[in-house]
């Protein structure tokens, strides 16, 4: 494979800016690799040669290359130099096969689950090793139910930067994922915080609705349109659960005026907003919108987890709680399970502090953006009539279908092919909402044409019955 020259890099990077040269070089190379403008296996010029040809400092080149090697975009090969990674040959998850004799059957993957093949095993192993070496003996007793201080400090710093959210360590409560966070907050609400009625988006995650009802709350669905939750339809209620950065399942972003109206509704009525930030950092076309908590920390509880960004197997999440509910939330957590696993909390704190978490997120965004683009291109070519909804973000797509028969056939066929899928009708209180929610994180290579054919066939079959 050929060796690139500095002028080859200039062609894909464009004119050098006057400021933020490092970001220009790093982001430009990352995008060029993802788009295929730099072919896999091509060798980059030496840092000295690249620096001279691009008119930047050698240290700037070295720093950008080191970061991209850490993300897996480039590869450092002994005696060969730094080469462009072949993204199509990186380890991948496989579709579930028959269970081995005597083995438990594999549970179907969630439409919002990440590809487990992208889990940063080496970085996590280092984080566990280093964290356990430095963990004080005193931390190996019963945990603080609010969470390990080191993790709360690391999360607060990360969320201030990544989500533009005002967060301090004292605001954070570590939980076993967003599901537990919702269950605990539901119990707090049911205990007398303003009443038992809670607004949910329609459509919404059935799991979220189940958690709230399990806490004894009355769920009130409010429609979502192309601009997010219909704030003009908000009823009197104690709280609302919202996904403003990337609505599940429709994938829309809550419009700026509706963000303000929603916060005003909460503030004026002394209500609580439960902001499910489940995959907000997986935005592919721009920086994600800031967390709703930034508009009113006193009335917004921000919930997040590692389930979409690392792995749901870790069972680690957080609630950034307003002062008015924090004490009750920590007490409820204590009664529920005494607290989360300290070694895993310490390892995650180390992963964040060392920068490995940020590097993993950059790599994951690059890879999931590429996979989403390949699937969308295939749909556009083979079935341009299929309506695909949602902004360029997250781990799922929504494809509308004309009727329930097509929806049922598409979901059944996709699951049989090992592709996570859910009927859109199962997420809505409206009986005529048909479509399929496709888990796109693992869809690549050979399964892509099969997914497109299933969706096309379901839509055309429905048209033939009209």
KAJOSUL-V660560 format. One line per field, one symbol per residue. ss: DSSP state (2 for helix, 1 for strand, 0 for the rest). phi: phi as a letter, one per 40 degrees, with the letter a starting at -180 (. if undefined). burial: # if it has 24 or more other C-alpha atoms within 12 Angstrom, else .. A space follows every 10 residues. Layout:
ss: ???
phi: ???
burial: ???
//
This chain:
ss: 0010022222 2220000000 2222222222 2222200000 0010002222 2222000222 2222222222 2001111000 1111002220 0000000000 0000000000 0000022200 2222222222 2222002222 0000000022 2222222222 2200000022 2111100222 2222222222 0000001111 1100022222 2222000111 1111100110 2220000011 1100000000 0000022222 2222222220 0111110000 0010000000 0222200001 1111102222 2222001111 0022222222 2222222000 0222222222 2220022222 2222222222 2222222222 2200000110 0010011111 0002222222 2222220000 1112222000 0000111110 0000002222 2222222222 222220
phi: .cccbdcccc cccgccccbf cccdcccccd cccccgcbcd gccccdcccc ccccgbcccc cccccdcccc cgcbbcbdgb gbbcccccbc dbcbccbccc dgcccccccc cbccccccdc dccccccccc cccbccdccc cccccchcdc cccccdcccc ccbfbcabdc ccbcbcgcdc dccccccccc chcghbcbcb cbcacdccdc cccccgcccb cbcbbcbgdc ccbcccacaa bbbccacbbc gcbccdccdc ccccdcccbg cbbbcccdbc ccbbbacccc cddccaccbb bcbaacccbb acccfbaabc bcdcbccccc ccccccaghc dcdcccccdc dcccgccccc ccccdccccc cccccccccc ccaccccbbh ccagbbbbbc bcaccccccc cccccccgbd abcccccbcc cbbbibcbcc cbcagdcdcc cccccccccc cccccc
burial: ...###.### .##....... ##.####### #####..### #######..# #..###...# ##.####### ######.... .####.##.. ..#.#..... ........## ######.### ..##..##.. #...#..... ..######## #########. .######### ########## ########## ..#.###### ######.##. ###.###### #####.#### #..####### ########## #####..##. ######.... ########## ####...### ########## ########## ##.####### ###.##.### .##.....## ########## ###..##### ########## ######.##. ..#..#.### ########## ########## #####.#### #########. ..######## #####.#### ########## .#....
//
